[in-house]
Structures are given as C-alpha cells and as structure tokens.
Amino acid sequence: MKFIVSSSELLSSLSSINKVISSKNTLPILDNILFNLENNILTLTASDMETTLSVTLPINTVEREGAIAVPAKLLIDTLKEFPDQPLTIVIDTDTLMAEITWATGIFRTPCSPADEYPQMQTIKESCNELTIASEQLMEGISKTIFATADDELRPAMNGVFFDIKTDGLTFVASDAHKLVRFRLLTLQAEQDCSFILPKKPAIFLKGLLPKSGESINLKFDDRHAIFSSPNFSMSCRLIEGMFPAYNSVIPLDNPKKIVVDRLEFLAAIRRVSVFSSQASNLIKLKIEGNNIDISAQDLDFSISANDKVACKYENEDLEIGFKSTFLAEILANIPSTEVSIELADSARAGLFIPVVDTDSEEITDDLLMLLMPIVIGI
C-alpha cells in the first residue's frame, strides 16, 4: 500500500471521525482508524462498536492499494504539527508497519490487520428508506438535540425522535422539562415509521453534515440506521423503546399570548439569572400590560435583581416561574427576531414559537418549544 496525500486534507478527514473513538475501548483494535484504499479513493473508518463513521478522500497519486488499521491518536497528534505538505505513506501489510515520509523527515509505527476491524452494521432488506437534504437534516438535529435527556431510567428520551409520516417529518426531543418539536412540511414518505437516534451519533452527524451539500440517504430497521452520502457514511445502533406521546403534552388552549424581541428578552434573562438561587435557578416573569418584569433572588446570599423588557400583550396580568437555564436555552435556539410566548396559566407549560412573516416567506417548516414552569412559592 503506497500513496501520496496532503497532510492538511488527511488531518481534516481524520479529525471529522476521530471523536467516535472511545477513550475506554474494550477492543484494542478500536483505538485505530481503518485505512482502505481502492480505486483511488481512501476510505477512513472509526468505530466504537455502537457507531461507525466513514469518510472518503480522493487520492491522485497511488502506487499500491490495500487496507490497514493505523493508530489514531499517534497519527492525528503528529499531523497537527505539520504545515500543509505532501506526505508519502507506505504500509507493508506483511510486517504491519507504516512509514510516513515528508520533505524533511520520516516516522514509523506498527499497524493492525484490516480484517480484525469490526464491520459496519447491516440493515435488514425490509428496511425503511428516506432521502433528505443535508441542510434539512442538519436543521432538524440542531434545533432539537439540546433538549435531549441523560436519563438512565428513561433511555427513550436520550435521543432525537424521528417521526416520519406521509405528510412530513417531525424531529422531537424532550427531557421531561422542555420539549422541542420541529416539523418539515415539504418532506413526504411512502409510509409512517419512526426511530430514536441516540444523542452521540446525532452529534457526530451534526458535525459531518455541513461538509456535505448532497442529499442524505437514510436506511433504518428496528435496531440500526445508516446515513450515507457520497462523502461519508454513518451507521449506528438505535435506541429501543417507545418515545412518549409528545403531542398529548402540548397544551392547545393558550389564550395569553405575548410577543417579545427575542434577543432583548434573552439578554435580560441572562443578566437577572446570575442572581437566582443556585438550587432552583428560578426566574419569575410578571407580565403586566406591555412589559415583562423579570426577577430573581437568592435568599441565602441576600441578593436579587430585576429587569424589564417591552412586549405586546393584551390580556390579564400573569406571573409565572421558569428555570432560567432552560428558558435561556430555548430562547437561544429560536432563530426568529421575535418570539411568541403562549400561556394558559402559571401552572401549565408555556409554548415558545418563532414569529414568522407568513406574507413574505413560504412556510416549509414548523418549530415549537415547550417549557414546564416552576411553582412560585408564596
């Protein structure tokens, strides 16, 4: 196996898949990255047994093809110290030694046989299949992943739920305190189906997608999913179990509607939250007329703060409490200039919806975020 490759291009490809490698692998072979050179295409693969990532890199100068598993950390740490320059990589598959040379030096490292490396998970022939634009997939994951849980008792909530219908695709995530529902209204499937993508591969996918402008082919069965494009492929084990009936927790009758500038509101929340109790992070919102009075206090340290932002509101006064960190997260992940807050009373969940100009923009998606309140003590 012998070829010449740019050091910066190789480092970029290796870095995009290196995070999948666990720091506590039970199999030593998983500390390696699999190199497979065939038809002038170098495929680099990393795996932790649950998730397998592969990216491709075209190679112009190839003398001999082959496959080998190369130590990941050693190779990446070395490449970080290189300026962009051509590297000649020679791998002897008989002695299992890799030799990498450049203009002024050389290093050698032992490797492992390619056939010891685990193969990508297989999908049943009767699997479900869907094609989705990488921008849409990126948007769906980005808008929901922050709301996923880390709950050993409820593993179904530790990922992003893909609810696929014949009239659209819905991404959902919830940690029981907040919930995000993002619907793509233009995407259609042949049949209703669903799966739960774990948080870890969702994060990896989010990192790969901006580099791909192609459509993503998605195949999945009851245990595994494979996302693939001309530039990368990712297979992963899915979360088994039923995702909660998310539509049933979204309140439908919310007569109290507040419209506020999102960035002004977010900035005020962040300022005041510094003074909230470290135990509860409680922040109080008192909506009176066209103002939201934001307050927080920590009685243990005798500190408090108040701030006020203008809003549009035409209903009776209302006071409600939220966990400040959750409220700031939700506001930070809404893309619009203004946000509509829909409430029923101080004990029921609040809905946070971006304000969109329906006259000037075609509605292709629908974003809704829900946050449970905190009971305000007397």
Stockholm file with secondary structure:
# STOCKHOLM 1.0

chainA/1-378         MKFIVSSSELLSSLSSINKVISSKNTLPILDNILFNLENNILTLTASDMETTLSVTLPINTVEREGAIAVPAKLLIDTLKEFPDQPLTIVIDTDTLMAEITWATGIFRTPCSPADEYPQMQTIKESCNELTIASEQLMEGISKTIFATADDELRPAMNGVFFDIKTDGLTFVASDAHKLVRFRLLTLQAEQDCSFILPKKPAIFLKGLLPKSGESINLKFDDRHAIFSSPNFSMSCRLIEGMFPAYNSVIPLDNPKKIVVDRLEFLAAIRRVSVFSSQASNLIKLKIEGNNIDISAQDLDFSISANDKVACKYENEDLEIGFKSTFLAEILANIPSTEVSIELADSARAGLFIPVVDTDSEEITDDLLMLLMPIVIGI
#=GR chainA/1-378 SS CEEEEEHHHHHHHHHHHHTTSCTTCSSGGGGEEEEEEETTEEEEEEECSSEEEEEEEECSEEEECEEEEEEHHHHHHHHTTCCSCEEEEEEETTTTEEEEECSSCEEEEECBCGGGSCCCCCCCTTCEEEEEEHHHHHHHHHHHGGGCCCCSSCGGGSEEEEEEETTEEEEEEECSSEEEEEEESSCCCSSCEEEEEEHHHHHHHHHHGGGCCSEEEEEECSSEEEEECSSEEEEEECCCSCCCCGGGGSCSCCCEEEEEEHHHHHHHHHHHHTTSCTTTCEEEEEEETTEEEEEEEETTTTEEEEEEEEEECCSCCEEEEEEHHHHHHHHHTCCSSEEEEEESCTTSCEEEEECCCTTTSCCCEEEEEEECCBCCCC
#=GC SS_cons         CEEEEEHHHHHHHHHHHHTTSCTTCSSGGGGEEEEEEETTEEEEEEECSSEEEEEEEECSEEEECEEEEEEHHHHHHHHTTCCSCEEEEEEETTTTEEEEECSSCEEEEECBCGGGSCCCCCCCTTCEEEEEEHHHHHHHHHHHGGGCCCCSSCGGGSEEEEEEETTEEEEEEECSSEEEEEEESSCCCSSCEEEEEEHHHHHHHHHHGGGCCSEEEEEECSSEEEEECSSEEEEEECCCSCCCCGGGGSCSCCCEEEEEEHHHHHHHHHHHHTTSCTTTCEEEEEEETTEEEEEEEETTTTEEEEEEEEEECCSCCEEEEEEHHHHHHHHHTCCSSEEEEEESCTTSCEEEEECCCTTTSCCCEEEEEEECCBCCCC
//
